[in-house]
Structure formats: C-alpha cells, structure tokens
C-alpha cells in the first residue's frame, strides 16, 4: 500500500493551467494542442494517450462546448473553456459538459462574465480539492489496513490493493452521480420544469 503515495505523487494533482500560462494572444489549433500537451502531458496514463487532438477540438466546436472561433484562432477564453473541458471529461459525458458550460459560453459571447475571475475561483477550489484528496487517501489507507487485518489472510497486500481500488472507484462514482444530478438540474431549470 506504500506504493500509493508514489502514485498520488505522480498524478500532478495540482496541475492546472493557470491564467499566467494562458497567452493573451489568439492561437492556432496546433499551438493550442502543444500548449495542452506541455502542461498536462505528465498526467497521461500512458504515452499513447493524447491530452488534446484536432478531432477533440473540432468535436468541442461542433458540440457547442466552446463558442465559435474567429479566423481559425482560439482566444484566451477558448483556452479557459478547453481547460475546464479537459477536467470535466474525466467524469462527465460530452453532452453533460455541453449542458454545464452552455451558460458560460453564452455569457462569454455576450461579454457578460468575468471569466478570469470565474476561472481563478475554479483553480482555488481545485487546489483545495487536491489537499482534501491527500487527507482522504490517508484516512482510506488506515481504514483499509484495519479491514484487511480482520481477514487474517496471507494475501493481504493484494487484498489491500483491491479494496483501495474498489473504495476509490466507489467514491468516484458517488461524486460523479451527484455531478450528473446537478447537470440534470440545469436541464430542468432551462426547460422551466423545475417544481417550485
């Protein structure tokens, strides 16, 4: 179970694209891909995995996950949205992401949001989430070791690993289900079907 600390250390939990790292000039697609690859490349599961591709960006545009681009260039606001999409796609469907970001996209298009301020709030919460996650991992390891001790099994390292995997996936599913229900609330509010 000690290997988990090494794994958590390799995850780059605090890796997010900061506003300082997002250029104030518009970028072509290849430049956007390179920027994301440089920033998030170390957090990939394997070398074959891609952080961002032309197909992904085109699908984000077609699916209206980002507001329309101008002159084949992506603005700082597009990059902020793509950074959010990168984080959201680990748990939500493309459709759910579109629903979630639709209001942000409209506000950006209407210049009705201070997206830098919103994104900074997201980054602050992400940093706190990573700290909470580290503390939760500590607690989870203690709980799992306690449970495995009760089993008195000679395969305890393997059982610890399976319990940790199961526990982490269960927590992930709980958080994802709540997030999906919140997306459903956005849909209900949009359709005016919210019960009062």
ABEGO torsion letter per residue (X at the ends): XAAAAAAAAAAGAABBBBAAABBABBBBAAAAAAAAAAAAAAABABAABBABBAAAAAAAAAAGABBBBBGGBBBAAAAAAAAAAAAAAAABBAAAAAAAAAAAAAAAAAGABBAAAAAAAAAAAAAAAAAAAAAAAAAAAAAAAAAAAAAGBAAAAAAAAAAAAAAAAAAAAAAAAAAAAAAAAAAAAAAGABBX
